[in-house]
């Protein structure tokens, strides 16, 4: 019977017919170790993939954070370098100011002494009834007054230049921005087509600014506008004066110069304000900005539709009390001068 039993098992007949059909239970009973190993491998692969993804995300976040920190450090280093360069320029201005003030005081004093001696000789000639042509005498008088006026003005400029090295000195004073802008426009009207528009009142437009410093600021900005537009066939400068909503005074200067590149505009608006001129120290705009900031004003640079530079200065309108005090001081100075 054993041979018959073995043949039945091989032919899957009789009591061994169930071998023709696979069931889940039979499959599990036979192959459960294999299934268990496969399940463990799948779990291990999923765990490894999850851990790898987390590690990659963590490393990516660290790299991004490191890159951001590196960029911030580079920007801080660049700003620090620009600040150091700016402070070095200002220090150089202070040293040059002291040297210029010391050297120019001697010839200015000599000019004043010569003016006094010439005036004394004229007075002596008049007292001795020496014949002097009246027209010639009047011309000499006018020239002497002009020399004396310019010498006094130069002395004020020297004192102001010397004060640049002493930024802690603050003095409340007012100046007529309308007069300063008109005089500067008249100077450059001989060289270019200058259009000045006054949207303020017809009288003086007083602002919190020293007179000499205000003239320096306006002349420097108009000079820059003229130099920028000098490359064109016809130089044109547009200057306008108006009040803002907060009763501040806004002076806008525009030129028709060549379109500025992004690098050139960045040089102007950056703190270091690197000069692109072939001559000069490149300190004019730094001095202008420092003077405006010292007098609690604001300066802004924008580009027009043709990418020419638009410079906007915003200054505080002077208080009536300060205007009255300034006018009284000016009157007292005139009386002392006349005396």
C-alpha positions in Angstrom: 0.0 0.0 0.0 2.9 2.3 0.5 3.7 2.5 -3.2 0.0 3.2 -3.9 0.0 5.9 -1.2 3.1 7.5 -2.6 1.6 7.4 -6.2 -1.6 9.0 -4.9 0.4 11.8 -3.3 2.4 12.4 -6.5 -0.8 12.4 -8.6 -2.7 14.4 -5.9 -5.7 12.2 -6.0 -7.7 10.5 -3.4 -6.8 11.7 0.1 -4.1 13.9 -1.4 -6.5 15.8 -3.7 -6.3 18.9 -1.4 -2.8 19.4 -2.7 -4.3 20.7 -5.9 -5.7 23.8 -4.1 -3.7 26.5 -2.2 -5.4 28.2 0.7 -4.3 31.2 2.8 -4.0 29.1 5.9 -1.9 26.5 4.0 0.3 29.2 2.5 0.8 30.8 5.9 1.5 27.6 7.6 4.2 26.7 5.1 5.7 30.2 4.3 5.1 32.2 7.5 8.9 32.5 8.3 9.4 34.0 4.8 6.5 36.4 5.3 7.8 37.5 8.7 11.3 38.2 7.3 9.8 40.2 4.4 7.7 42.2 6.8 10.7 43.0 9.0 12.7 44.1 5.9 9.8 46.4 4.8 9.6 48.0 8.2 13.4 48.4 8.3 13.4 50.0 4.8 10.5 52.4 5.7 12.3 53.4 9.0 15.6 53.9 7.1 13.8 56.0 4.5 12.1 58.1 7.1 15.3 58.7 9.1 17.2 59.5 5.9 14.5 62.1 4.9 14.6 63.7 8.3 18.4 63.8 8.2 18.4 65.4 4.7 15.8 68.0 5.8 17.8 68.8 8.9 21.0 69.2 6.9 19.2 71.3 4.3 17.9 73.6 7.0 21.3 73.9 8.5 22.9 74.7 5.1 20.2 77.3 4.4 20.6 78.8 7.8 24.4 78.8 7.4 24.1 80.5 3.9 21.7 83.2 5.3 24.1 83.8 8.2 27.0 84.0 5.8 25.2 86.5 3.6 24.2 88.6 6.7 27.8 88.5 7.8 29.0 89.6 4.4 26.5 92.5 4.4 27.5 93.6 7.9 31.2 93.5 6.9 30.4 95.5 3.7 28.4 98.1 5.7 31.2 98.2 8.3 33.8 98.8 5.6 31.7 101.5 4.0 31.2 103.1 7.5 35.0 103.0 8.1 35.6 104.5 4.7 33.0 107.2 5.5 34.6 108.0 8.8 38.0 108.1 7.3 36.8 110.7 4.7 35.2 112.8 7.5 38.4 112.6 9.5 40.3 113.7 6.4 37.8 116.6 6.0 38.4 117.7 9.6 42.2 117.6 9.2 42.1 119.5 5.9 39.7 122.0 7.4 42.1 122.9 10.2 45.0 123.2 7.8 43.0 125.4 5.3 41.6 127.6 8.1 45.1 128.1 9.6 46.7 128.9 6.3 44.0 131.2 4.9 43.6 133.4 8.0 46.9 135.1 7.3 46.1 136.3 3.8 42.6 137.3 4.8 43.9 139.4 7.6 46.4 141.0 5.1 43.5 141.8 2.7 41.6 143.5 5.5 44.7 145.5 6.5 45.4 146.6 3.0 41.8 147.7 2.6 42.0 149.7 5.7 45.3 151.4 4.6 43.9 152.3 1.2 40.8 153.7 2.7 42.9 155.8 5.1 45.0 157.2 2.2 41.8 158.2 0.4 40.5 159.9 3.5 43.8 161.7 3.9 43.8 162.9 0.3 40.3 164.2 0.8 41.3 166.0 4.0 44.3 167.6 2.3 42.2 168.8 -0.6 44.3 166.7 -3.1 42.7 166.7 -6.5 41.2 163.3 -7.2 38.8 162.5 -9.9 35.3 161.9 -8.4 34.5 159.0 -10.8 37.8 157.3 -10.0 37.3 157.9 -6.3 33.9 156.3 -6.4 35.2 153.4 -8.4 38.0 152.9 -5.9 35.5 153.0 -3.0 33.3 150.4 -4.7 36.2 148.1 -5.3 37.4 148.5 -1.7 33.9 147.7 -0.4 33.8 144.6 -2.6 37.2 143.5 -1.4 36.2 144.0 2.2 32.9 142.2 1.7 34.5 139.3 0.1 37.2 139.1 2.7 34.7 139.1 5.5 32.7 136.4 3.7 35.8 134.4 3.1 36.6 134.7 6.8 33.1 133.3 7.7 33.7 130.4 5.3 37.0 129.7 6.9 35.4 129.7 10.4 32.7 127.4 9.1 35.2 125.0 7.5 37.0 124.9 10.7 33.8 124.0 12.6 33.4 120.9 10.4 36.0 119.2 12.6 33.9 120.1 15.6 30.5 118.4 15.0 29.3 118.9 18.6 29.0 122.6 18.1 25.4 123.4 17.3 24.0 126.8 16.8 20.3 127.6 16.0 20.1 129.9 13.1 17.8 130.5 10.1 18.5 131.3 6.5 16.5 132.2 3.4 16.4 129.1 1.2 14.6 131.0 -1.6 17.4 133.6 -1.8 20.1 130.9 -1.7 18.4 128.9 -4.5 17.9 131.9 -6.7 21.5 133.1 -6.4 22.8 129.6 -7.1 20.5 129.3 -10.2 21.7 132.7 -11.4 25.3 131.5 -11.3 24.7 128.4 -13.4 22.2 130.2 -15.7 25.2 131.6 -17.5 26.4 128.1 -18.3 23.2 126.1 -18.7 19.4 126.4 -19.2 18.2 126.7 -15.6 14.5 126.8 -14.9 13.5 127.7 -11.3 9.9 127.3 -10.1 8.9 128.8 -6.7 5.6 127.4 -5.3 6.1 129.1 -2.0 5.2 132.6 -0.9 6.9 135.5 -2.6 8.8 136.6 0.5 11.7 134.8 2.2 11.5 131.1 2.9 13.3 130.6 6.2 14.6 127.2 7.2 16.7 125.9 10.1 20.1 126.1 8.5 23.3 128.2 8.7 23.6 130.7 5.8 27.1 129.7 4.7 26.3 126.0 4.9 23.1 126.4 3.0 24.9 128.2 0.2 27.5 125.4 0.1 24.7 122.7 -0.1 22.7 124.3 -2.9 25.8 125.3 -4.9 27.3 121.8 -4.6 24.1 120.1 -5.8 23.6 122.5 -8.7 27.2 122.0 -9.6 26.7 118.2 -9.7 23.6 118.6 -11.8 25.5 120.9 -14.2 28.4 118.5 -14.5 26.0 115.6 -15.1 24.2 117.4 -17.9 27.3 118.9 -19.4 27.7 115.8 -21.6 24.5 116.7 -23.4 24.3 119.1 -26.3 22.2 121.5 -24.2 22.5 121.4 -20.4 19.2 121.8 -18.6 18.7 122.0 -14.9 15.2 122.1 -13.2 14.9 123.5 -9.7 11.7 123.8 -7.7 10.8 125.0 -4.2 7.6 124.1 -2.4 6.0 123.4 1.0 5.2 119.9 2.0 2.2 118.7 4.1 4.0 119.0 7.4 5.1 122.6 6.6 8.6 121.6 5.7 10.3 123.1 2.7 11.2 120.8 -0.2 13.9 121.7 -2.8 14.1 119.5 -5.9 16.9 119.5 -8.4 16.8 117.6 -11.7 19.1 117.5 -14.7 18.9 116.1 -18.2 22.2 114.1 -17.9 22.9 110.7 -19.4 21.0 107.8 -17.9 22.6 106.5 -14.8 23.6 102.8 -14.5 22.5 100.8 -11.5 26.1 100.7 -10.2 26.4 104.5 -10.5 23.1 105.0 -8.7 24.1 102.6 -6.0 27.3 104.6 -5.5 25.3 107.7 -5.0 22.8 106.2 -2.6 25.2 104.1 -0.6 26.7 105.3 2.6 30.2 105.5 1.3 29.1 107.4 -1.8 32.1 106.5 -3.9 32.9 109.2 -6.4 33.1 108.3 -10.1 34.6 111.7 -11.1 38.1 111.8 -12.6 39.1 114.7 -10.3 38.5 115.7 -6.7 38.4 113.7 -3.5 34.7 112.7 -3.8 33.8 114.3 -0.5 31.4 117.0 -1.8 28.3 114.8 -1.5 29.4 113.5 1.9 29.8 117.0 3.2 26.4 118.0 1.8 24.6 115.0 3.4 26.3 115.5 6.7 25.3 119.2 6.8 21.7 118.3 5.9 21.6 115.6 8.6 23.2 118.0 11.1 20.5 120.5 10.5 17.8 117.8 11.0 17.0 117.7 7.3 16.6 114.8 4.8 18.1 114.2 1.4 16.8 111.6 -1.1 17.9 110.4 -4.5 15.6 109.0 -7.2 15.6 108.4 -10.9 13.5 110.1 -13.5 11.8 108.3 -16.4 15.0 108.9 -18.4 17.1 107.6 -15.5 18.6 111.0 -14.7 19.2 111.9 -11.1 16.5 113.7 -9.0 17.8 115.2 -5.7 15.2 116.1 -3.1 16.1 118.1 0.1 13.5 118.4 2.9 14.3 121.1 5.5 12.3 122.3 8.6 10.6 125.6 8.3 12.0 128.1 10.8 9.9 129.1 13.8 8.7 132.7 14.1 10.5 133.3 17.3 13.8 132.1 15.8 13.2 134.2 12.7 12.6 137.3 14.9 15.7 136.6 16.9 17.8 136.1 13.8 16.6 139.3 12.3 17.3 141.2 15.5 20.9 139.7 15.6 21.4 140.7 11.9 20.2 144.3 12.6 22.6 144.5 15.6 25.5 143.3 13.4 24.7 145.9 10.8 24.5 148.7 13.4 27.9 147.6 14.8 29.4 147.5 11.4 28.1 151.0 10.5 29.5 152.3 13.8 
